[in-house]
Amino acid sequence: MGATGISKSQVSRLCKEIDERVNAFLTRPIEGDWPYLWIDATYDKVRQAGRIVSVAVIVAVGANSDGRREVLGMAVGPSEAETFWTEFLRSLARRGLRGLKLVISDSHEGIKAAVAKVFCATWQRCRVHFMRNLLAHSGKSGRRVVSAFVATAFAQETPDTAKTQWRQVADQLRPKVSKLAALMDEAETDVLAYMSFPREHRTKLHSTNPLERLNGEIKRRSEVVGIFPNEDAITRLVGAILLEQNDEWAVQRARYMTLESVSQIGDDPIVTLPPMAA
């Protein structure tokens, strides 16, 4: 392109500009109500005190009462421990996150405990990850049958019928595969939590799949770097990717969820005026 090189001062100036934009984005106030929150983690390698270690990069995406979705935050930490998740969720609350109804994530005791501590919200265990875990204990010959059985519960129209069908499937499996039945007994409430929300939202609420494309892009660009020199470099790259994705969502005309469907989960009752006397 005709460029002969970039000086250290130019690189430093560019990094500073990116850091300022990313920091402003990641610390901006969160306004309005956000009924849904998806959180997930990926891992990157970084140099620390002469060693190469793996660190967790957690990302949160929310859907608000207007049916729009945004990237709400990210953080880098040594592991997915409960204290790390708790501090991250509290940072979202301090920035104004409110109106939360459902948090969707993979099964992790640290996440579940942190959600219970910070928010008065339901926790949804990712259905996709649960099924992978369940089928891993089914054996190659039984995976197709077990998958078909459990799918009948997911196909139900109401929370009550879904729970009834779930228990029937678990009871059918219990005599021959008691371990699978026990896994279903333990996971029932968390895996079926999304069924209590509007039907139009369920395909987006039952798993962390809405984050998969975003996480894939983060991994694709992180793999080019390989090993980051420090955690600030991770925040710079991942934060810039999240800012770019958020801008893309902002210009999309179609809402992630319709206003009519989101209005079904509001807390405020409809207020009507008494009829006027004739």
N, C-alpha and C positions, 0 to 999 in steps of 0.2 A: 504493500500500500504506500510505499515511499517513505515510511518512517525509519529512522536510523536507530532509534532506541528510546527508552524512557528512563529518566534519571530517578534516583532514590527519592528526591524531594517531590517529584511528580507522583510517584507511587504513594508516598505518604499522604500527600494532599488528597488524592483520589480515595484512598482508604478512609480518611477522616470524613470526607463528604458522604461516603456510603454509610459509615457508622452513625453519623448524625441522622440521616434519613431513616435508617433501620431502627435506631433507638427511639426516635419520635413515633414511629409506627407501632413498635412493640409496647410502648408505655402510654399510648393515647388513652383518653377516657373512654370507657365503654358505656354508651348511653342507651336507654330504653330497656325493654324486657327481652330476655333471651331464653325461651323455653327449652331449647335443645343444645347440648354440648357434646361434641365428639372429641375424644382425646386418645392419642396413640404415641408410641415412642419408636424411634429408630436408633441405631448405634453407629458411631463414627470413632475412628482412631485418632488419638492426639498425643503429642509429646508432653510429658510431665516429668520434671526433675531427672532428665536423662533416660526416661523409660517411655515406652509406647503403651498406652492404655486405651481401653474402650470406654466411651462415655455415652450416656443416654441423652438423646435429643428429643424432647417432648413437644408436641404441637397440639394446639386446641383450636377447633373450628366450631362456630356457633351459628344457629339460625334464630333470627329475631322475630318479633311479633308482626313485622311487615312481610315475613316470608323470605327475607334476604339472608344470605349466609356470608360470613366474614371470618377471616383468620383473626382470632382473639389474642393469641400469645404463643410464645415458645420459651423454652429454658434448656440449659445444658447442665447436667449433673453427673456425679460419679455412678449412680445406679438408680433403679426405679424403687427406691425405698419409700416407705410411708411418709417419712419426714420431708423428702424431696417433693412428693406429690402434694402434700399438705401445704407446703410453702407456695408452690406454684398456684394452686387453687385459691389460696388466700390472696395472692397478688392480683388475681383476676377480680376477686371480690373487692379489694381495695380500689381498683380502677373503676368499679361501678357495676360489675356483673350482677344482675338480679333477675328475678322472675324465672329462675331455672326449675324445670320440671323433670327432665330426664338427662342423665349423663350416660353416654355410650362408650364402652371401652372393652379391651380384652380382659380376660380374667386375671386379676392381680390383686392380692390381698391388700397391698399398699394403696392402690387406687380406690378400692371399695371402702377402706377405712377412712381415707382422706375425704372422699365425697361425703360420707356420713358426718364427719367432723365439721366440714366447712359449709355445706349446703343442705337445705332441707329438700332433697330431690331424690327421685327414684334412680336406681342404678340398673342399666341394661348390660348384661353380659353378651358380648359379640356372639351371635348365633353361628357364624361361619367358623370361628375358632372353636366353639364348643363342639360342633359336628366333627371337625378334624380330630379333636381329642377323643370323642366317642367312637368314631370309626377306627381309630388306631388300636382300640381294644376289642374290635369286632372280628378280627381275622380277615384274610383276603376273601374267603368264601362267603362270609356273612355281611360284608359291608353294604352290598347292594340292597339286601333285604332290610337291614336295620335302617338305612337311609330312607327307604321307601316308607317304612313304618312311622318313623319320626316325622316325616314330611306331612303325614296326614294331620298331625297336630297343628303344624304351621299353616295348613290350608283352611283352618276353621275361621269363621266369621266373627266370633265374639270371644272375649277373654274366658268366660265360663266354659264354653264348648272346647276351647283350646286346652284348658287345664284338664277337663274330663278325658279328652282323647289322649293327652300326654300320659295320664295315669294308667289308662287302659293299655297303652303301648308298653309302659314300664312293667305292668303286671304280666303281659304276654311274654316279655323277655325274661322275667324273674326266675322261672323254673330252670331254664337252661343256661342263661347268661346273667347270673345275679349281679356281677360287677357292673354291667351296663345299666341294669335297673337301678342300682344304687347311685350311679352317676346322674341318672335322670331325676331321681328323687331329690338329690342335693341341689341340682341346677334349675329345677322347675320354675321357681319364682323369678330368678334373675334372667333366665333365657326368654321367658314369656312376658316380661315386664312391658315390652313395646305394644302388646295386644290391647292395653288399656288406653291407648292413644288413638286419634283419628285414623280411620282406615287408609285415607289418602297418604298418610305419612309413614305407614308401617314399612314399606320397602326401603325407606331411607333410615329407619330407626333401629332395625333389628341387628345391624352390624356396623363395624367401622369401615365398611366398603367406601363410603363417601370420602374417606381420607386416603384410600389406596393410591389413586392417581397422583395425589400431591406427594405422598411418601415416596412413590416411585421416581418422581422427578428429583426429589431431594437426594435419593440414593444415586441416581444417575450422575448428578453433578458432583456429589461427594466422592464417588469412586474415581473421578478424574484427578482429584487432589490426592487421594490415597491417605496420607497421614498429615493431619493439620498441625501447624507449629504451636498452636495454643487454642484455648476455648473461644477467645475473642474472634479468631478466624472462622470458627464454626458458626458463631452467631452472625458474623458478617455475611457469609455465603447463604446460609439457610434463611436468615432474615430477609435478604434481598429476594430470594426465591418466593418467600411467603408474601412479600410486598407486591411482587409482580403478579402472583396469582390473585391476590385480593383486588388489585386494580382490574384484572380481567373479569372477575365476578361482578364488580361494581358497574361495569358498562353493559353487562348483559341485560337485555330487555325483560326476558322472562324471569319471574321470581322462582326461587328454589322450591317454595311452597306457596300455594295460593292464599290470598288474604282470607277467603271464606273458610278454608280448612283450618288455618291458624286460629281464627276467632273462636273455634270450638273448644280450645283449651284455656281460655281466659278465666280469671278468677272473679271478675266483676260481674255481678248479676245485672240483667237488663232492668233499668229503672224506667217506670212508666208513670206519667202524671195521672191523677184521678180525673174522671170525666167532669167536664164543666156543667154546672147546673143550667138547665134551659131557661 
